[in-house]
Amino acid sequence: MELPKIPCLCCEICCCIGLAASANRIHVMNSFSIKPDPCDEYIICCSNIMQCLAICARIFCDPETADLMENIADLIFCIVLSCMQTQTNFEIKNNPQAHGEWPKYQGGMH
């Protein structure tokens, strides 16, 4: 018996929003043969490092410092996430290959 797709999508977007947005961005880039900008990769890496630093601060620092680091990491994550979503939406609406439609899943990895 096949599970309905909507509940799975709801779980994905609620529990794994960063992974969902990243996978969506990569899928669109692969579908339209768009090369990733090195600057984008550095910004995403910076966000990931901030999340790791926030975890380290929670372990090794006082609660106030840990809260501050976690808030800064979350803010950077939200900014990067919104940029990824905006970039994906822009490509869908403006890429001549897209014709304003989301690319279909072809199956398998590219």
URSUL-V925135 format. One record per residue. N is the residue number from 1. RES is the residue in three letters. OMEGA is omega as a letter, one per 20 degrees, with the letter a starting at -180 (999 if undefined). BURIAL is + if it has 9 or more other ideal C-beta (glycine too) atoms within 8 Angstrom, else -. D_LAST is the distance of its C-alpha to the last C-alpha in Angstrom with 1 decimal. Layout:
BEGIN
n->N res->RES omega->OMEGA burial->BURIAL d_last->D_LAST
n->N res->RES omega->OMEGA burial->BURIAL d_last->D_LAST
END
This chain:
BEGIN
n->1 res->MET omega->a burial->- d_last->28.4
n->2 res->GLU omega->r burial->- d_last->25.4
n->3 res->LEU omega->r burial->- d_last->25.6
n->4 res->PRO omega->a burial->- d_last->25.8
n->5 res->LYS omega->a burial->- d_last->22.8
n->6 res->ILE omega->r burial->- d_last->25.0
n->7 res->PRO omega->r burial->- d_last->26.6
n->8 res->CYS omega->r burial->+ d_last->23.3
n->9 res->LEU omega->r burial->- d_last->22.1
n->10 res->CYS omega->r burial->- d_last->25.5
n->11 res->CYS omega->a burial->- d_last->25.2
n->12 res->GLU omega->a burial->+ d_last->21.8
n->13 res->ILE omega->r burial->+ d_last->23.2
n->14 res->CYS omega->a burial->- d_last->26.5
n->15 res->CYS omega->a burial->- d_last->25.6
n->16 res->CYS omega->a burial->- d_last->22.4
n->17 res->ILE omega->r burial->+ d_last->22.4
n->18 res->GLY omega->r burial->- d_last->20.9
n->19 res->LEU omega->r burial->- d_last->17.9
n->20 res->ALA omega->a burial->+ d_last->17.5
n->21 res->ALA omega->r burial->+ d_last->17.9
n->22 res->SER omega->r burial->+ d_last->15.4
n->23 res->ALA omega->r burial->- d_last->12.7
n->24 res->ASN omega->r burial->+ d_last->13.7
n->25 res->ARG omega->a burial->+ d_last->13.8
n->26 res->ILE omega->r burial->- d_last->10.3
n->27 res->HIS omega->r burial->+ d_last->9.0
n->28 res->VAL omega->r burial->+ d_last->11.5
n->29 res->MET omega->r burial->+ d_last->10.7
n->30 res->ASN omega->a burial->+ d_last->7.0
n->31 res->SER omega->a burial->+ d_last->8.6
n->32 res->PHE omega->r burial->+ d_last->11.5
n->33 res->SER omega->r burial->- d_last->10.2
n->34 res->ILE omega->r burial->+ d_last->12.6
n->35 res->LYS omega->r burial->- d_last->13.3
n->36 res->PRO omega->r burial->- d_last->14.6
n->37 res->ASP omega->r burial->- d_last->18.4
n->38 res->PRO omega->r burial->- d_last->19.8
n->39 res->CYS omega->r burial->- d_last->22.6
n->40 res->ASP omega->a burial->+ d_last->20.3
n->41 res->GLU omega->r burial->+ d_last->19.1
n->42 res->TYR omega->a burial->- d_last->22.8
n->43 res->ILE omega->r burial->+ d_last->23.9
n->44 res->ILE omega->r burial->+ d_last->21.5
n->45 res->CYS omega->r burial->- d_last->22.6
n->46 res->CYS omega->r burial->+ d_last->26.1
n->47 res->SER omega->r burial->+ d_last->25.8
n->48 res->ASN omega->r burial->- d_last->24.5
n->49 res->ILE omega->r burial->- d_last->27.4
n->50 res->MET omega->r burial->+ d_last->29.9
n->51 res->GLN omega->r burial->+ d_last->28.9
n->52 res->CYS omega->r burial->- d_last->29.6
n->53 res->LEU omega->r burial->+ d_last->32.8
n->54 res->ALA omega->r burial->+ d_last->33.9
n->55 res->ILE omega->r burial->- d_last->33.6
n->56 res->CYS omega->r burial->- d_last->35.6
n->57 res->ALA omega->r burial->+ d_last->38.1
n->58 res->ARG omega->a burial->+ d_last->38.5
n->59 res->ILE omega->a burial->- d_last->39.4
n->60 res->PHE omega->a burial->- d_last->41.5
n->61 res->CYS omega->r burial->+ d_last->43.0
n->62 res->ASP omega->a burial->- d_last->45.5
n->63 res->PRO omega->a burial->- d_last->44.4
n->64 res->GLU omega->r burial->- d_last->44.9
n->65 res->THR omega->r burial->+ d_last->42.8
n->66 res->ALA omega->r burial->+ d_last->40.1
n->67 res->ASP omega->r burial->- d_last->40.2
n->68 res->LEU omega->a burial->+ d_last->40.0
n->69 res->MET omega->r burial->+ d_last->37.0
n->70 res->GLU omega->r burial->+ d_last->35.2
n->71 res->ASN omega->r burial->- d_last->36.1
n->72 res->ILE omega->r burial->+ d_last->34.9
n->73 res->ALA omega->r burial->+ d_last->31.5
n->74 res->ASP omega->r burial->+ d_last->31.2
n->75 res->LEU omega->r burial->- d_last->32.1
n->76 res->ILE omega->r burial->+ d_last->29.5
n->77 res->PHE omega->a burial->+ d_last->26.9
n->78 res->CYS omega->r burial->- d_last->28.0
n->79 res->ILE omega->r burial->- d_last->28.0
n->80 res->VAL omega->r burial->+ d_last->24.5
n->81 res->LEU omega->r burial->+ d_last->23.3
n->82 res->SER omega->r burial->- d_last->25.1
n->83 res->CYS omega->r burial->+ d_last->23.7
n->84 res->MET omega->a burial->+ d_last->20.1
n->85 res->GLN omega->r burial->+ d_last->21.1
n->86 res->THR omega->r burial->- d_last->23.0
n->87 res->GLN omega->r burial->+ d_last->20.4
n->88 res->THR omega->r burial->+ d_last->17.9
n->89 res->ASN omega->r burial->- d_last->20.9
n->90 res->PHE omega->a burial->- d_last->21.9
n->91 res->GLU omega->r burial->+ d_last->18.6
n->92 res->ILE omega->a burial->+ d_last->18.8
n->93 res->LYS omega->a burial->- d_last->22.5
n->94 res->ASN omega->a burial->- d_last->22.6
n->95 res->ASN omega->a burial->+ d_last->19.5
n->96 res->PRO omega->r burial->- d_last->20.6
n->97 res->GLN omega->a burial->- d_last->17.3
n->98 res->ALA omega->a burial->+ d_last->17.6
n->99 res->HIS omega->r burial->- d_last->21.2
n->100 res->GLY omega->a burial->- d_last->21.8
n->101 res->GLU omega->r burial->- d_last->19.6
n->102 res->TRP omega->r burial->- d_last->16.7
n->103 res->PRO omega->r burial->+ d_last->13.4
n->104 res->LYS omega->r burial->- d_last->13.1
n->105 res->TYR omega->a burial->- d_last->10.6
n->106 res->GLN omega->a burial->- d_last->8.9
n->107 res->GLY omega->r burial->- d_last->8.7
n->108 res->GLY omega->r burial->- d_last->6.7
n->109 res->MET omega->r burial->- d_last->3.8
n->110 res->HIS omega->999 burial->- d_last->0.0
END
